[in-house]
Amino acid sequence: MLRFNVLLWLGTASVALAAEPGTVARFRVEARRLPVGATPVHASLEGLPLDPPGGGELALFEIAGDEARLTPSQIEPGVVPRLWWVLDGATTAGGTRRYELRRLVTPPDAPAHEDAVSLEDDGASLTLGVRGTPTVAYRYAPLEAPPGQSKLYRRGGFLHPLWSPGGAVLTRVQPPDHYHHVGVWNPWTHTEYDGRKLDFWNLDEAQGTVRFAAFLSRVSGDVYAGFRSLHEHVDLTAPDPDGRLVVLSEVWDVRVWSPGDAKGPRIVDLTSTLSAATDRPLTIEAYRYQGFGFRATAEWNDANTHLLTSEGRDKSDGNATRARWCDVRGPTAAGTSGVLFMTSPANRDYPELLRIWPVGANGGVENVFFNFNPAQERDWVLEPGRVHSLRYRMLVYDGEISPEAAEGYWRDFAEPPRVVRE
């Protein structure tokens, strides 16, 4: 697998190179505005000699005058390989920063090191963490139904726990009021396939379910750790011999990025790519809740939770309104912690309509639920042979962030600095 990390034997400051470098590529980063925080950026490596016969280690350097500063970097393999790094807060608005990708001869005694962003597998979940501190877990093995409840609630393929930088758990699974709620998940409620109505959200309807099928990739490194997994949306009413027909395929790409500040906010990106699994279309029918959902910790309720959307709405008036982002925070063991949920301008029906439990909703339980819904207002037909992607970012933090900072974080996601290969 093509990947490179920080060369620790060189250190992280400006360095004198151990061997005459060979420049593989030069890049410039054009910042149209000042990034709010650490921002992932990437450059295409199409056509570059990434694995020549002579070998050597690839390393990225930021060039400032006569100095070359080693920058943690990572290559994402693919048809068009991409080089990723995290732009720190030293960028000036309207300014340009320059980088060089160089090939170095690594000394034979270069010490091994652990990835800055790690991935651990315990046989049921993958946990992605930053410098030894967990950030999010992906539950791939089916979580059994709660005792005494229908086996239909058995399900895998969701994110939980989601931890704040200080270690507070911000998600909840299988709460008694909605046993089908599982941390951060992405099913569809009202769909139609071959004349049959299928519900993949309310599992007790016995119409459909979502299951983890396979890992397509896993990676860890000095810039990000993540995975790609295949989910299958299964028609439980199909008239085939097994009563099980996969009608919708979904690929999750989840990444945790190395933060600029070890104690600062964590960035978790989730991209869902959907495609019809047969030669017939699947229609996601308009409905008030479905798609990207978040069920919050039981500690949060109407009285102690701050919820604010990009349009200035809150828990009292935010339901069924549109928003680029939604900031949700409340009390935790780490003090105050929260999640800033962001949606991409490339998503369907952007900015998506929201499902937010209003004050006093849910029979007085008063817990917190949030949902970006790209099919709340109109049907979405998934035709065979086409793919559809939905991109979301979660900024997980301790303390508080202002509306101005939230808007800045969203712009870092939606309009990242431009990288040009020279």
ROLUMFI-351124 format. One record per residue (C-alpha): z, x, y; residue number from 0; residue in one letter. Coordinates in Angstrom, 3 decimals, always signed. Each point is the difference from the previous one (the first is absolute). Example, Ala and Ser with C-alpha at 12.3 -4.5 7.8 and 13.67 -1.06 7.14 Angstrom:
BEGIN
       c3       c1       c2 resi resn
   +7.800  +12.300   -4.500    0    a
   -0.660   +1.370   +3.440    1    s
***
This chain:
BEGIN
       c3       c1       c2 resi resn
   +0.000   +0.000   +0.000    0    m
   -0.880   +1.331   +3.419    1    l
   +3.090   +0.268   +2.139    2    r
   +1.669   +2.574   +2.163    3    f
   +3.420   +0.264   +1.504    4    n
   +1.920   +2.156   +2.455    5    v
   +0.045   +3.675   -0.933    6    l
   +3.714   +0.634   +0.252    7    l
   -0.337   +3.738   -0.328    8    w
   -1.693   -0.061   +3.411    9    l
   +2.639   -2.186   +1.596   10    g
   -0.582   -2.812   +2.470   11    t
   -0.103   +1.924   +3.278   12    a
   -2.908   +1.913   +1.485   13    s
   -0.977   +2.634   -2.527   14    v
   -1.875   +3.214   -0.596   15    a
   -2.281   -0.677   -2.952   16    l
   +0.640   +1.865   -3.255   17    a
   -3.732   +0.361   -0.555   18    a
   -3.094   -0.276   +2.153   19    e
   -0.612   -3.753   +0.163   20    p
   -3.290   -1.654   -0.725   21    g
   -0.513   -3.040   +2.205   22    t
   -1.252   -2.962   -2.033   23    v
   -0.101   -2.552   +2.820   24    a
   +1.123   -0.636   +3.566   25    r
   +1.292   -3.305   +1.329   26    f
   +1.058   -1.408   +3.312   27    r
   +2.330   -2.970   +0.476   28    v
   -0.691   -2.155   +3.020   29    e
   +3.026   -2.014   +1.093   30    a
   -1.058   -2.914   +2.144   31    r
   +3.659   -0.654   +0.709   32    r
   +3.388   +1.422   -0.885   33    l
   +1.026   -0.802   -3.609   34    p
   +3.452   -1.561   -0.221   35    v
   +1.038   +1.801   -3.164   36    g
   -1.273   +2.107   -2.865   37    a
   -3.487   -1.327   -0.743   38    t
   -2.086   +0.636   -3.150   39    p
   -3.551   +1.147   +0.795   40    v
   -2.879   +1.066   -2.220   41    h
   -3.306   +1.835   +0.062   42    a
   -2.987   -0.176   -2.310   43    s
   -0.592   +3.080   -2.157   44    l
   -3.424   -1.130   -1.163   45    e
   -2.224   +2.929   -0.906   46    g
   +2.668   +2.690   +0.363   47    l
   +0.643   +2.669   -2.699   48    p
   +3.447   -1.116   -1.129   49    l
   +0.075   +1.797   -3.352   50    d
   -2.226   +3.121   +0.174   51    p
   -0.203   +2.543   -2.861   52    p
   +2.082   +2.527   +1.943   53    g
   +3.011   -2.322   +0.094   54    g
   +2.688   +0.221   +2.661   55    g
   +2.400   -2.442   +1.605   56    e
   -1.057   -2.468   +2.696   57    l
   +2.264   -0.338   +3.010   58    a
   -0.246   -1.824   +3.320   59    l
   +0.944   +1.729   +3.239   60    f
   +0.373   -1.436   +3.472   61    e
   -1.609   +2.350   +2.497   62    i
   +1.709   +0.370   +3.377   63    a
   -1.243   +2.943   +1.994   64    g
   +0.414   +3.138   -2.095   65    d
   +2.458   -1.633   -2.407   66    e
   -0.701   -1.743   -3.302   67    a
   +2.772   -2.382   -1.108   68    r
   +0.082   -0.975   -3.664   69    l
   -0.165   -3.796   -0.365   70    t
   +0.948   -1.921   -3.187   71    p
   -3.206   -1.474   -1.405   72    s
   -1.288   -1.795   -3.070   73    q
   -3.429   -0.703   -1.438   74    i
   -0.819   -3.443   -1.346   75    e
   -2.723   +0.413   -2.641   76    p
   -2.843   -2.455   -0.282   77    g
   -3.728   -0.409   +0.466   78    v
   +0.679   +1.136   +3.565   79    v
   +3.178   +2.147   -0.033   80    p
   +2.303   -0.457   +2.966   81    r
   +2.483   +2.383   +1.574   82    l
   +3.244   -1.627   +1.146   83    w
   +2.747   +1.262   +2.267   84    w
   +2.643   -1.540   +2.237   85    v
   -0.476   +0.408   +3.725   86    l
   +3.351   +0.732   +1.593   87    d
   +1.169   -1.126   +3.426   88    g
   -1.339   +3.001   +1.933   89    a
   -3.287   -1.732   +0.832   90    t
   -0.716   -0.788   +3.651   91    t
   -1.791   -3.175   +1.020   92    a
   -3.701   +0.725   +0.343   93    g
   +0.514   +3.493   -1.373   94    g
   -1.710   +1.916   -2.805   95    t
   +1.599   +1.991   -2.813   96    r
   -1.923   +2.427   -2.186   97    r
   +0.400   +0.888   -3.668   98    y
   -1.591   +2.331   -2.517   99    e
   -0.123   -0.407   -3.761  100    l
   +0.157   +3.513   -1.463  101    r
   -0.193   +1.527   -3.438  102    r
   +2.730   +2.557   -0.675  103    l
   +0.730   +2.315   -2.896  104    v
   +3.437   -1.069   -1.240  105    t
   +2.268   +2.907   -1.039  106    p
   +0.913   -0.117   -3.718  107    p
   +3.720   -0.226   +0.809  108    d
   -0.326   -3.069   +2.215  109    a
   +3.020   -2.176   -0.898  110    p
   -0.395   -3.506   -1.343  111    a
   +1.258   -2.867   +2.138  112    h
   +0.645   -3.708   -0.295  113    e
   -2.224   -2.557   +1.663  114    d
   +1.311   -1.325   +3.308  115    a
   -0.936   -3.540   -1.070  116    v
   +0.809   -0.576   -3.650  117    s
   -0.701   -2.493   -2.751  118    l
   +2.386   -0.651   -2.908  119    e
   -0.587   -2.229   -3.035  120    d
   +2.962   -1.442   -1.944  121    d
   -2.126   -1.966   -2.459  122    g
   +0.203   -3.279   +1.927  123    a
   -0.498   +0.969   +3.652  124    s
   -1.604   +2.704   +2.096  125    l
   +2.210   +1.156   +2.855  126    t
   -1.592   +1.638   +3.016  127    l
   +2.332   +2.088   +2.114  128    g
   +0.136   +2.457   +2.884  129    v
   +1.819   +3.298   -0.502  130    r
   +2.188   -1.373   -2.762  131    g
   +0.763   -3.344   +1.687  132    t
   -1.621   -3.119   -1.521  133    p
   -2.186   -2.155   +2.248  134    t
   -1.529   -2.657   -2.253  135    v
   -0.254   -0.828   -3.703  136    a
   -2.927   -1.667   -1.710  137    y
   +1.076   -2.111   -2.964  138    r
   -2.830   +0.078   -2.513  139    y
   +1.853   -1.015   -3.179  140    a
   +0.598   -3.778   -0.076  141    p
   +3.350   -1.015   +1.426  142    l
   +1.485   -2.527   -2.417  143    e
   +0.808   -3.492   +1.206  144    a
   +3.575   -0.583   +1.214  145    p
   +2.377   -1.147   -2.769  146    p
   -0.457   -3.661   -0.818  147    g
   -3.259   -0.324   +1.934  148    q
   -3.563   -0.549   -1.154  149    s
   -1.753   +3.011   -1.496  150    k
   -2.838   -0.777   +2.398  151    l
   +1.976   +1.893   +2.649  152    y
   -0.602   +3.237   -1.898  153    r
   -2.139   +2.209   +2.254  154    r
   -0.917   +3.557   +0.976  155    g
   -2.220   +1.561   +2.651  156    g
   +2.115   -0.130   +3.171  157    f
   +1.984   +2.247   +2.366  158    l
   +3.798   +0.064   -0.296  159    h
   +2.255   +1.503   +1.157  160    p
   -1.224   +0.899   +3.468  161    l
   +2.572   +2.386   +1.467  162    w
   +0.724   +0.862   +3.625  163    s
   +0.198   +3.739   +0.849  164    p
   +3.787   -0.336   -0.231  165    g
   -0.167   -1.470   -3.508  166    g
   +0.452   -3.730   +0.708  167    a
   -1.910   -2.349   -2.330  168    v
   -2.073   -2.426   +2.083  169    l
   -1.691   -2.103   -2.716  170    t
   +1.166   -2.553   -2.560  171    r
   -1.409   -1.215   -3.327  172    v
   +0.372   -3.294   -1.871  173    q
   +2.418   -1.687   +2.438  174    p
   +1.423   -3.271   -1.375  175    p
   -1.797   -2.126   +2.595  176    d
   -3.429   +1.500   -0.859  177    h
   -0.003   +1.837   -3.316  178    y
   -3.652   +0.930   +0.500  179    h
   +0.708   +2.056   +3.143  180    h
   -0.150   +3.715   -0.844  181    v
   +0.515   +2.473   +2.848  182    g
   -3.433   +0.723   +1.489  183    v
   -2.804   -1.708   -1.953  184    w
   -3.463   -1.504   +0.489  185    n
   -0.908   -3.122   -2.061  186    p
   -2.042   -3.082   +0.930  187    w
   +1.335   -3.542   -0.078  188    t
   -2.864   -2.496   -0.028  189    h
   -3.168   +1.238   -1.690  190    t
   -2.912   -1.578   -1.853  191    e
   -1.923   +1.511   -2.894  192    y
   -2.616   -1.814   -2.098  193    d
   +1.368   -3.347   +1.133  194    g
   +3.625   +0.851   -0.824  195    r
   +2.840   +0.264   +2.532  196    k
   +2.008   +3.205   -0.442  197    l
   +3.269   +1.060   +1.669  198    d
   +0.887   +3.685   -0.340  199    f
   +2.991   -0.218   +2.387  200    w
   +2.177   -2.771   -1.440  201    n
   +0.267   +1.415   -3.495  202    l
   +1.859   -2.982   -1.431  203    d
   -3.132   -2.137   +0.471  204    e
   -1.333   +1.737   -3.166  205    a
   -3.483   +0.214   +1.509  206    q
   -0.251   +3.720   +0.700  207    g
   +1.835   +3.284   +0.148  208    t
   -0.598   +3.569   +1.182  209    v
   +0.449   +2.981   -2.294  210    r
   -0.204   +3.755   +0.300  211    f
   -2.895   +1.290   -2.107  212    a
   -0.304   +3.755   +0.581  213    a
   +0.480   +2.929   +2.323  214    f
   -3.277   +1.299   +1.391  215    l
   +1.558   +3.051   +1.670  216    s
   +3.303   +1.544   +1.074  217    r
   +0.559   +2.840   +2.452  218    v
   +2.761   +1.840   +1.826  219    s
   -0.215   +2.755   +2.582  220    g
   +1.054   +1.374   +3.352  221    d
   -1.635   -2.802   +2.003  222    v
   +0.191   -3.122   -2.153  223    y
   +0.913   -1.356   -3.397  224    a
   -1.487   -3.123   -1.465  225    g
   -1.863   -1.792   -2.737  226    f
   -2.848   -2.367   -0.716  227    r
   +0.738   -2.785   -2.464  228    s
   -1.974   -2.887   -1.456  229    l
   +1.434   -3.531   +0.112  230    h
   -1.487   -2.884   -1.935  231    e
   +0.277   -3.612   +1.176  232    h
   +0.101   -1.981   -3.221  233    v
   -1.060   -3.618   -0.509  234    d
   +2.589   -1.451   -2.391  235    l
   -1.904   -3.292   -0.339  236    t
   -3.316   +1.449   -1.159  237    a
   -1.499   -1.689   -3.085  238    p
   -0.561   +3.302   -1.803  239    d
   +1.701   +0.783   -3.334  240    p
   +2.849   +1.963   +1.569  241    d
   +0.441   -2.204   +3.052  242    g
   -0.211   +3.139   +2.119  243    r
   -2.955   +0.739   +2.265  244    l
   -0.063   +2.625   +2.762  245    v
   -1.728   -1.644   +2.972  246    v
   +0.939   +2.388   +2.819  247    l
   +0.388   +3.787   +0.020  248    s
   +2.106   +1.711   +2.637  249    e
   +0.435   +3.725   +0.633  250    v
   +3.067   +1.141   +1.911  251    w
   -0.084   +3.291   +1.878  252    d
   +3.546   +0.820   +1.131  253    v
   +0.921   +3.130   +1.954  254    r
   +3.144   +1.416   +1.555  255    v
   -0.638   +2.567   +2.720  256    w
   +2.032   +3.029   +0.945  257    s
   +1.784   -0.793   +3.274  258    p
   +0.042   +2.296   +3.002  259    g
   +3.798   -0.275   +0.045  260    d
   +1.887   +0.277   -3.303  261    a
   +2.451   -2.681   +1.189  262    k
   -2.569   -2.095   +1.824  263    g
   -1.955   -3.121   -1.012  264    p
   -1.966   -0.101   -3.242  265    r
   -3.616   -1.156   -0.187  266    i
   -1.073   -2.026   -3.052  267    v
   -3.647   -1.092   -0.201  268    d
   -1.259   -2.685   -2.383  269    l
   -3.690   -0.783   -0.477  270    t
   -0.941   -2.917   -2.264  271    s
   -3.613   -0.115   -1.218  272    t
   -1.081   -3.280   -1.584  273    l
   -3.018   -0.844   -2.143  274    s
   -1.037   -2.890   -2.232  275    a
   +0.611   +1.024   -3.618  276    a
   -2.739   -2.158   -1.552  277    t
   -3.514   -1.143   +0.886  278    d
   +1.442   -3.028   +1.777  279    r
   +1.600   -0.155   +3.459  280    p
   +3.691   -0.542   +0.646  281    l
   +0.882   -2.043   +3.068  282    t
   +3.296   +0.650   +1.763  283    i
   +0.652   -3.359   +1.615  284    e
   +1.657   -0.260   +3.381  285    a
   +3.755   -0.385   -0.335  286    y
   +3.047   +0.726   +2.137  287    r
   +1.414   +2.883   -2.088  288    y
   -1.790   +2.584   -2.155  289    q
   -1.037   +3.641   +0.117  290    g
   +2.140   +2.877   +1.271  291    f
   +3.628   -1.135   -0.270  292    g
   +3.432   +1.528   +0.698  293    f
   +3.331   -1.361   -1.201  294    r
   +2.869   +1.641   +1.853  295    a
   +3.399   +1.141   -1.154  296    t
   +2.586   -2.747   -0.495  297    a
   +2.020   +1.516   +2.867  298    e
   -2.482   -1.347   +2.543  299    w
   +0.142   -3.552   +1.349  300    n
   -0.778   -2.083   +3.080  301    d
   +3.116   +1.139   +1.813  302    a
   -0.294   +3.766   -0.409  303    n
   -3.741   +0.741   -0.277  304    t
   -2.320   +1.050   +2.802  305    h
   -3.613   -1.099   -0.564  306    l
   -2.672   +0.539   +2.645  307    l
   -3.801   -0.195   -0.187  308    t
   -2.573   +1.796   +2.116  309    s
   -0.496   -3.259   +1.911  310    e
   +3.683   -0.298   +0.926  311    g
   +0.826   -2.648   -2.621  312    r
   +3.191   -0.036   -2.062  313    d
   +1.463   -1.855   -2.951  314    k
   +0.175   -3.230   +1.988  315    s
   -3.693   -0.194   +0.949  316    d
   -1.912   +2.728   -1.891  317    g
   -1.056   -2.009   -3.044  318    n
   -3.764   -0.752   -0.222  319    a
   -0.785   +2.266   +2.962  320    t
   -2.152   +3.133   +0.044  321    r
   +1.312   +3.530   +0.471  322    a
   -1.055   +3.644   -0.303  323    r
   +3.531   +1.000   -0.997  324    w
   +3.383   -1.455   -0.772  325    c
   +3.272   +1.892   +0.402  326    d
   +2.878   -1.129   -2.243  327    v
   +3.426   +1.623   -0.035  328    r
   +3.605   -0.778   -0.803  329    g
   +3.364   +1.409   -1.114  330    p
   +0.117   +2.345   -3.001  331    t
   +2.254   +2.597   -1.554  332    a
   -1.775   +2.544   +2.223  333    a
   +0.842   -1.954   +3.182  334    g
   -3.068   -1.809   +1.278  335    t
   -3.285   +0.450   -1.879  336    s
   -3.385   -1.638   +0.117  337    g
   -3.668   -0.152   -0.876  338    v
   -2.904   -0.184   +2.403  339    l
   -2.832   -1.783   -1.840  340    f
   -3.505   +0.762   +1.296  341    m
   -3.410   -1.421   -0.840  342    t
   -3.409   +1.649   +0.343  343    s
   -2.765   -1.260   +2.314  344    p
   -2.343   +0.313   -3.004  345    a
   +1.863   -2.697   -1.938  346    n
   -1.395   -3.447   -0.595  347    r
   +0.929   -2.555   +2.692  348    d
   +1.659   +2.716   +2.084  349    y
   +2.514   -0.326   +1.480  350    p
   +1.250   -2.004   -2.948  351    e
   +2.069   -3.120   +0.310  352    l
   +3.644   +0.429   -0.967  353    l
   +2.336   -1.892   -2.260  354    r
   +3.568   +0.474   +1.280  355    i
   +2.937   -2.099   -1.112  356    w
   +1.175   -1.629   +3.238  357    p
   +3.641   -0.193   +1.001  358    v
   +1.827   -2.340   -2.368  359    g
   -2.795   -0.016   -2.594  360    a
   +0.285   +0.410   -3.763  361    n
   +2.709   -2.581   -0.529  362    g
   +2.537   +1.811   +2.131  363    g
   -0.122   +3.219   -2.028  364    v
   -1.265   +1.681   +3.192  365    e
   -1.378   +3.110   -1.669  366    n
   -2.973   +1.857   +1.479  367    v
   -3.573   -0.307   -1.251  368    f
   -3.171   +1.295   +1.666  369    f
   -3.683   -0.353   -0.956  370    n
   -3.380   +1.183   +1.378  371    f
   -2.480   -2.654   -1.195  372    n
   -3.779   +0.585   +0.356  373    p
   -0.737   -3.434   -1.500  374    a
   +2.439   -2.306   +1.757  375    q
   -2.614   -1.811   +2.075  376    e
   -3.233   +0.137   -2.017  377    r
   -1.156   +0.582   -3.556  378    d
   -1.017   +3.475   -1.175  379    w
   -2.710   +0.183   -2.669  380    v
   -0.012   +3.214   -2.062  381    l
   -3.527   +0.340   -1.347  382    e
   -0.807   +2.107   -3.089  383    p
   -1.231   +3.483   +0.814  384    g
   +1.819   +0.262   +3.341  385    r
   +3.265   +1.712   +0.885  386    v
   +2.437   -0.964   +2.730  387    h
   +2.758   +2.240   +1.369  388    s
   +3.196   -0.821   +1.869  389    l
   +1.953   +2.848   +1.649  390    r
   +3.629   -0.127   +1.071  391    y
   +2.517   +2.544   +1.249  392    r
   +3.795   -0.172   -0.135  393    m
   +2.045   +2.195   +2.327  394    l
   +3.481   +0.100   -1.529  395    v
   +2.733   +1.128   +2.363  396    y
   +3.698   +0.138   +0.838  397    d
   +1.255   -1.095   +3.424  398    g
   -2.238   -1.980   +2.314  399    e
   -3.489   +0.262   +1.461  400    i
   -1.257   -1.586   +3.215  401    s
   -3.003   -2.351   +0.221  402    p
   -1.838   +2.755   +1.875  403    e
   +0.660   +2.475   -2.824  404    a
   -1.053   -2.595   -2.582  405    a
   -3.309   -0.471   +1.806  406    e
   -0.460   +3.774   +0.077  407    g
   +0.657   +0.333   -3.729  408    y
   -2.544   -2.737   -0.668  409    w
   -2.605   +1.788   +2.123  410    r
   +0.692   +3.228   -1.931  411    d
   -0.948   -1.985   -3.119  412    f
   -2.869   -2.066   +1.386  413    a
   -1.518   +2.627   +2.319  414    e
   +1.011   +3.436   -1.317  415    p
   -1.132   +3.180   +1.805  416    p
   -3.639   +0.902   -0.685  417    r
   -0.702   +3.070   -2.138  418    v
   -3.357   +1.753   +0.439  419    v
   -1.357   +2.734   -2.236  420    r
   -1.618   +2.672   +2.135  421    e
***
